[in-house]
Amino acid sequence: MAQWQEVQSLANAYLEQVHQLYAGAALPMAVRQCLAAWIEDQNW
C-alpha cells in the first residue's frame, strides 16, 4: 500500500487533482482505498 500512502500525502493541490480523477471513475476513491494493498500487489 506504499503507493496509495504516497498519494494520500501529496500537497493539497495535487491531492485535489487525484480526487477529481476518481470523481467519475468506475473505481471510486473509497473502493480504491479499501483495495489498495491488493491492487498494488497485482502484476499488471
C-alpha distance matrix in Angstrom:
0.0 3.8 5.6 5.4 6.3 8.8 10.1 10.8 12.6 14.9 18.6 19.9 21.8 18.8 16.7 19.8 19.8 16.4 17.7 20.8 19.1 17.6 20.9 22.7 20.0 20.1 16.5 16.6 14.0 14.2 13.6 10.7 9.0 10.1 9.1 5.7 4.6 8.1 8.5 6.4 8.4 11.5 14.2 15.2
3.8 0.0 3.8 5.5 5.1 6.3 8.8 9.9 10.8 12.9 16.6 18.6 20.3 17.3 15.8 19.2 19.2 16.1 18.0 21.1 19.5 18.7 22.0 24.1 21.6 22.2 18.7 18.7 15.8 16.6 16.5 13.3 11.6 13.4 12.6 8.9 8.2 11.5 11.3 8.4 10.5 13.5 15.4 16.3
5.6 3.8 0.0 3.8 5.4 5.1 6.3 8.7 10.0 11.1 14.8 16.7 17.9 14.5 13.3 16.6 16.1 13.0 15.3 18.0 16.2 15.8 19.3 21.2 18.7 19.6 16.4 16.6 13.8 15.4 15.3 11.7 10.9 13.4 12.3 8.4 9.1 11.8 10.3 7.6 10.7 12.9 14.5 14.5
5.4 5.5 3.8 0.0 3.8 5.3 5.0 6.3 8.8 10.2 13.9 15.0 16.5 13.5 11.4 14.5 14.5 11.1 12.7 15.8 14.3 13.3 16.6 18.7 16.5 17.5 14.0 13.6 10.5 11.8 12.2 8.8 7.4 10.4 10.0 6.5 8.3 11.2 9.9 8.5 11.8 13.9 16.2 15.9
6.3 5.1 5.4 3.8 0.0 3.8 5.4 5.1 6.4 9.0 12.6 14.1 16.3 13.7 11.6 15.0 15.7 12.8 14.2 17.6 16.9 16.0 18.8 21.5 19.6 20.8 17.3 16.3 12.9 13.6 14.6 11.7 9.4 12.1 12.6 9.2 10.2 13.7 13.2 11.4 14.2 16.9 19.1 19.3
8.8 6.3 5.1 5.3 3.8 0.0 3.8 5.4 5.2 6.6 10.3 12.6 14.3 11.5 10.3 14.0 14.2 11.9 14.1 17.1 16.3 16.2 19.2 21.8 20.1 21.7 18.6 17.8 14.4 16.0 17.0 13.8 12.2 15.3 15.3 11.7 12.9 16.0 14.8 12.5 15.6 17.9 19.5 19.4
10.1 8.8 6.3 5.0 5.4 3.8 0.0 3.8 5.4 5.4 9.1 10.4 11.7 8.7 7.1 10.6 10.7 8.1 10.4 13.3 12.6 12.6 15.5 18.2 16.7 18.7 15.8 14.7 11.4 13.5 14.9 11.7 10.6 14.2 14.4 11.2 13.4 16.1 14.3 12.8 16.3 18.1 19.8 18.9
10.8 9.9 8.7 6.3 5.1 5.4 3.8 0.0 3.8 5.6 8.6 9.3 11.7 9.7 6.9 10.3 11.6 9.2 10.2 13.7 13.8 13.2 15.6 18.7 17.6 19.5 16.5 14.6 10.9 12.3 14.3 11.8 9.8 13.3 14.5 11.7 13.9 17.0 15.8 14.7 18.1 20.1 22.3 21.7
12.6 10.8 10.0 8.8 6.4 5.2 5.4 3.8 0.0 3.8 6.6 8.5 11.2 9.6 7.9 11.5 13.0 11.5 12.9 16.1 16.4 16.5 18.6 21.9 20.9 23.1 20.1 18.4 14.7 16.0 18.1 15.6 13.4 16.8 17.8 14.8 16.5 19.8 18.7 17.0 20.2 22.5 24.4 23.9
14.9 12.9 11.1 10.2 9.0 6.6 5.4 5.6 3.8 0.0 3.8 6.3 8.0 6.0 5.6 9.2 10.2 9.4 11.5 14.1 14.5 15.4 17.5 20.6 19.9 22.5 20.0 18.3 15.0 17.1 19.2 16.4 15.1 18.7 19.5 16.4 18.5 21.4 19.7 18.1 21.6 23.4 24.9 23.9
18.6 16.6 14.8 13.9 12.6 10.3 9.1 8.6 6.6 3.8 0.0 3.8 5.6 5.5 6.1 8.6 10.2 10.8 12.3 14.4 15.7 16.9 18.3 21.7 21.6 24.6 22.3 20.3 17.1 19.2 21.7 19.3 18.0 21.7 22.7 19.9 22.1 25.0 23.3 21.8 25.3 27.1 28.5 27.3
19.9 18.6 16.7 15.0 14.1 12.6 10.4 9.3 8.5 6.3 3.8 0.0 3.8 5.5 4.9 6.0 8.6 9.7 10.2 12.2 14.2 15.3 16.0 19.5 20.0 23.1 21.2 18.7 15.7 17.7 20.6 18.8 17.6 21.2 22.7 20.3 23.0 25.7 23.9 23.0 26.7 28.2 29.8 28.5
21.8 20.3 17.9 16.5 16.3 14.3 11.7 11.7 11.2 8.0 5.6 3.8 0.0 3.8 5.5 5.3 6.7 9.1 10.1 10.9 12.9 14.8 15.5 18.6 19.3 22.8 21.3 19.2 16.7 19.3 21.9 19.8 19.3 23.1 24.1 21.8 24.6 27.0 24.8 23.9 27.7 28.8 30.1 28.3
18.8 17.3 14.5 13.5 13.7 11.5 8.7 9.7 9.6 6.0 5.5 5.5 3.8 0.0 3.8 5.3 5.1 6.5 8.8 9.9 10.8 12.9 14.4 17.3 17.3 20.6 18.9 17.3 14.7 17.6 19.8 17.3 17.1 20.9 21.4 18.8 21.6 23.9 21.4 20.5 24.2 25.2 26.4 24.6
16.7 15.8 13.3 11.4 11.6 10.3 7.1 6.9 7.9 5.6 6.1 4.9 5.5 3.8 0.0 3.8 5.3 5.0 6.3 8.7 9.9 10.8 12.3 15.6 15.6 18.6 16.6 14.5 11.6 14.2 16.6 14.4 13.8 17.6 18.6 16.3 19.2 21.6 19.5 18.9 22.6 23.8 25.5 23.9
19.8 19.2 16.6 14.5 15.0 14.0 10.6 10.3 11.5 9.2 8.6 6.0 5.3 5.3 3.8 0.0 3.8 5.4 5.0 6.2 8.7 10.0 10.3 13.7 14.5 17.9 16.6 14.1 11.9 14.6 17.2 15.6 15.5 19.2 20.3 18.5 21.8 23.8 21.6 21.5 25.3 26.1 27.7 25.8
19.8 19.2 16.1 14.5 15.7 14.2 10.7 11.6 13.0 10.2 10.2 8.6 6.7 5.1 5.3 3.8 0.0 3.8 5.4 5.0 6.3 8.9 9.8 12.5 13.0 16.5 15.6 13.9 12.2 15.5 17.5 15.5 16.2 19.8 20.3 18.4 21.7 23.3 20.6 20.4 24.3 24.6 25.9 23.6
16.4 16.1 13.0 11.1 12.8 11.9 8.1 9.2 11.5 9.4 10.8 9.7 9.1 6.5 5.0 5.4 3.8 0.0 3.8 5.4 5.1 6.5 8.7 11.4 11.0 14.1 12.5 11.0 9.0 12.4 14.1 11.8 12.5 16.2 16.5 14.6 18.0 19.5 16.9 16.9 20.7 21.1 22.6 20.5
17.7 18.0 15.3 12.7 14.2 14.1 10.4 10.2 12.9 11.5 12.3 10.2 10.1 8.8 6.3 5.0 5.4 3.8 0.0 3.8 5.4 5.2 6.1 9.5 9.9 13.1 11.7 9.2 7.3 10.4 12.7 11.4 12.0 15.4 16.4 15.2 18.8 20.3 18.0 18.6 22.3 22.7 24.7 22.6
20.8 21.1 18.0 15.8 17.6 17.1 13.3 13.7 16.1 14.1 14.4 12.2 10.9 9.9 8.7 6.2 5.0 5.4 3.8 0.0 3.8 5.4 5.0 7.7 9.1 12.7 12.4 10.4 9.8 13.1 15.0 13.8 15.2 18.3 19.0 18.0 21.7 22.7 20.0 20.8 24.5 24.5 26.0 23.5
19.1 19.5 16.2 14.3 16.9 16.3 12.6 13.8 16.4 14.5 15.7 14.2 12.9 10.8 9.9 8.7 6.3 5.1 5.4 3.8 0.0 3.8 5.7 7.0 6.8 10.4 10.1 9.3 9.1 12.8 13.8 12.1 14.1 17.2 17.1 16.1 19.7 20.3 17.3 18.1 21.8 21.3 22.7 20.0
17.6 18.7 15.8 13.3 16.0 16.2 12.6 13.2 16.5 15.4 16.9 15.3 14.8 12.9 10.8 10.0 8.9 6.5 5.2 5.4 3.8 0.0 3.8 5.6 4.8 8.0 7.0 5.5 5.7 9.3 10.2 9.1 11.3 14.0 14.2 13.8 17.6 18.1 15.4 16.9 20.3 20.0 21.9 19.5
20.9 22.0 19.3 16.6 18.8 19.2 15.5 15.6 18.6 17.5 18.3 16.0 15.5 14.4 12.3 10.3 9.8 8.7 6.1 5.0 5.7 3.8 0.0 3.8 5.7 8.9 9.0 6.7 7.7 10.4 11.9 11.8 13.7 16.1 16.9 17.0 20.8 21.2 18.8 20.5 23.9 23.5 25.5 23.0
22.7 24.1 21.2 18.7 21.5 21.8 18.2 18.7 21.9 20.6 21.7 19.5 18.6 17.3 15.6 13.7 12.5 11.4 9.5 7.7 7.0 5.6 3.8 0.0 3.8 6.7 8.4 7.5 9.8 12.4 12.8 13.0 15.7 17.6 17.8 18.3 22.0 21.8 19.2 21.3 24.4 23.5 25.2 22.4
20.0 21.6 18.7 16.5 19.6 20.1 16.7 17.6 20.9 19.9 21.6 20.0 19.3 17.3 15.6 14.5 13.0 11.0 9.9 9.1 6.8 4.8 5.7 3.8 0.0 3.8 5.2 5.7 8.4 11.2 10.7 10.4 13.6 15.3 14.9 15.4 19.0 18.5 15.7 17.9 21.0 19.8 21.5 18.8
20.1 22.2 19.6 17.5 20.8 21.7 18.7 19.5 23.1 22.5 24.6 23.1 22.8 20.6 18.6 17.9 16.5 14.1 13.1 12.7 10.4 8.0 8.9 6.7 3.8 0.0 3.8 6.1 9.5 11.4 9.8 10.1 13.7 14.5 13.6 15.0 18.3 17.1 14.6 17.4 19.9 18.4 20.3 17.7
16.5 18.7 16.4 14.0 17.3 18.6 15.8 16.5 20.1 20.0 22.3 21.2 21.3 18.9 16.6 16.6 15.6 12.5 11.7 12.4 10.1 7.0 9.0 8.4 5.2 3.8 0.0 3.8 6.5 8.3 6.4 6.3 9.9 10.9 10.0 11.2 14.6 13.8 11.5 14.3 16.9 15.9 18.2 16.1
16.6 18.7 16.6 13.6 16.3 17.8 14.7 14.6 18.4 18.3 20.3 18.7 19.2 17.3 14.5 14.1 13.9 11.0 9.2 10.4 9.3 5.5 6.7 7.5 5.7 6.1 3.8 0.0 3.8 5.5 5.4 6.2 8.7 10.2 10.7 11.7 15.4 15.4 13.5 15.9 18.8 18.5 21.0 19.1
14.0 15.8 13.8 10.5 12.9 14.4 11.4 10.9 14.7 15.0 17.1 15.7 16.7 14.7 11.6 11.9 12.2 9.0 7.3 9.8 9.1 5.7 7.7 9.8 8.4 9.5 6.5 3.8 0.0 3.8 5.4 4.8 6.1 8.6 9.7 9.8 13.6 14.5 12.8 14.5 17.7 18.1 20.7 19.2
14.2 16.6 15.4 11.8 13.6 16.0 13.5 12.3 16.0 17.1 19.2 17.7 19.3 17.6 14.2 14.6 15.5 12.4 10.4 13.1 12.8 9.3 10.4 12.4 11.2 11.4 8.3 5.5 3.8 0.0 3.8 5.4 5.2 6.5 8.8 9.9 13.2 14.1 13.4 15.4 18.1 18.9 22.0 21.0
13.6 16.5 15.3 12.2 14.6 17.0 14.9 14.3 18.1 19.2 21.7 20.6 21.9 19.8 16.6 17.2 17.5 14.1 12.7 15.0 13.8 10.2 11.9 12.8 10.7 9.8 6.4 5.4 5.4 3.8 0.0 3.8 5.4 5.1 6.2 8.3 11.5 11.5 10.8 13.5 15.8 16.1 19.3 18.3
10.7 13.3 11.7 8.8 11.7 13.8 11.7 11.8 15.6 16.4 19.3 18.8 19.8 17.3 14.4 15.6 15.5 11.8 11.4 13.8 12.1 9.1 11.8 13.0 10.4 10.1 6.3 6.2 4.8 5.4 3.8 0.0 3.8 5.5 5.1 5.6 9.2 9.7 8.2 10.3 13.2 13.6 16.6 15.6
9.0 11.6 10.9 7.4 9.4 12.2 10.6 9.8 13.4 15.1 18.0 17.6 19.3 17.1 13.8 15.5 16.2 12.5 12.0 15.2 14.1 11.3 13.7 15.7 13.6 13.7 9.9 8.7 6.1 5.2 5.4 3.8 0.0 3.8 5.5 5.1 8.3 10.0 9.6 10.9 13.6 15.0 18.3 17.8
10.1 13.4 13.4 10.4 12.1 15.3 14.2 13.3 16.8 18.7 21.7 21.2 23.1 20.9 17.6 19.2 19.8 16.2 15.4 18.3 17.2 14.0 16.1 17.6 15.3 14.5 10.9 10.2 8.6 6.5 5.1 5.5 3.8 0.0 3.8 5.8 7.9 8.8 9.6 11.6 13.4 14.7 18.3 18.3
9.1 12.6 12.3 10.0 12.6 15.3 14.4 14.5 17.8 19.5 22.7 22.7 24.1 21.4 18.6 20.3 20.3 16.5 16.4 19.0 17.1 14.2 16.9 17.8 14.9 13.6 10.0 10.7 9.7 8.8 6.2 5.1 5.5 3.8 0.0 3.8 5.7 5.5 6.0 8.6 10.1 11.1 14.6 14.7
5.7 8.9 8.4 6.5 9.2 11.7 11.2 11.7 14.8 16.4 19.9 20.3 21.8 18.8 16.3 18.5 18.4 14.6 15.2 18.0 16.1 13.8 17.0 18.3 15.4 15.0 11.2 11.7 9.8 9.9 8.3 5.6 5.1 5.8 3.8 0.0 3.8 5.5 5.2 6.1 8.5 10.2 13.5 13.6
4.6 8.2 9.1 8.3 10.2 12.9 13.4 13.9 16.5 18.5 22.1 23.0 24.6 21.6 19.2 21.8 21.7 18.0 18.8 21.7 19.7 17.6 20.8 22.0 19.0 18.3 14.6 15.4 13.6 13.2 11.5 9.2 8.3 7.9 5.7 3.8 0.0 3.8 5.6 5.4 6.3 9.0 12.4 13.6
8.1 11.5 11.8 11.2 13.7 16.0 16.1 17.0 19.8 21.4 25.0 25.7 27.0 23.9 21.6 23.8 23.3 19.5 20.3 22.7 20.3 18.1 21.2 21.8 18.5 17.1 13.8 15.4 14.5 14.1 11.5 9.7 10.0 8.8 5.5 5.5 3.8 0.0 3.8 5.5 5.2 6.6 10.3 11.6
8.5 11.3 10.3 9.9 13.2 14.8 14.3 15.8 18.7 19.7 23.3 23.9 24.8 21.4 19.5 21.6 20.6 16.9 18.0 20.0 17.3 15.4 18.8 19.2 15.7 14.6 11.5 13.5 12.8 13.4 10.8 8.2 9.6 9.6 6.0 5.2 5.6 3.8 0.0 3.8 5.5 5.5 8.8 8.9
6.4 8.4 7.6 8.5 11.4 12.5 12.8 14.7 17.0 18.1 21.8 23.0 23.9 20.5 18.9 21.5 20.4 16.9 18.6 20.8 18.1 16.9 20.5 21.3 17.9 17.4 14.3 15.9 14.5 15.4 13.5 10.3 10.9 11.6 8.6 6.1 5.4 5.5 3.8 0.0 3.8 5.5 8.1 8.8
8.4 10.5 10.7 11.8 14.2 15.6 16.3 18.1 20.2 21.6 25.3 26.7 27.7 24.2 22.6 25.3 24.3 20.7 22.3 24.5 21.8 20.3 23.9 24.4 21.0 19.9 16.9 18.8 17.7 18.1 15.8 13.2 13.6 13.4 10.1 8.5 6.3 5.2 5.5 3.8 0.0 3.8 6.6 8.9
11.5 13.5 12.9 13.9 16.9 17.9 18.1 20.1 22.5 23.4 27.1 28.2 28.8 25.2 23.8 26.1 24.6 21.1 22.7 24.5 21.3 20.0 23.5 23.5 19.8 18.4 15.9 18.5 18.1 18.9 16.1 13.6 15.0 14.7 11.1 10.2 9.0 6.6 5.5 5.5 3.8 0.0 3.8 5.7
14.2 15.4 14.5 16.2 19.1 19.5 19.8 22.3 24.4 24.9 28.5 29.8 30.1 26.4 25.5 27.7 25.9 22.6 24.7 26.0 22.7 21.9 25.5 25.2 21.5 20.3 18.2 21.0 20.7 22.0 19.3 16.6 18.3 18.3 14.6 13.5 12.4 10.3 8.8 8.1 6.6 3.8 0.0 3.8
15.2 16.3 14.5 15.9 19.3 19.4 18.9 21.7 23.9 23.9 27.3 28.5 28.3 24.6 23.9 25.8 23.6 20.5 22.6 23.5 20.0 19.5 23.0 22.4 18.8 17.7 16.1 19.1 19.2 21.0 18.3 15.6 17.8 18.3 14.7 13.6 13.6 11.6 8.9 8.8 8.9 5.7 3.8 0.0
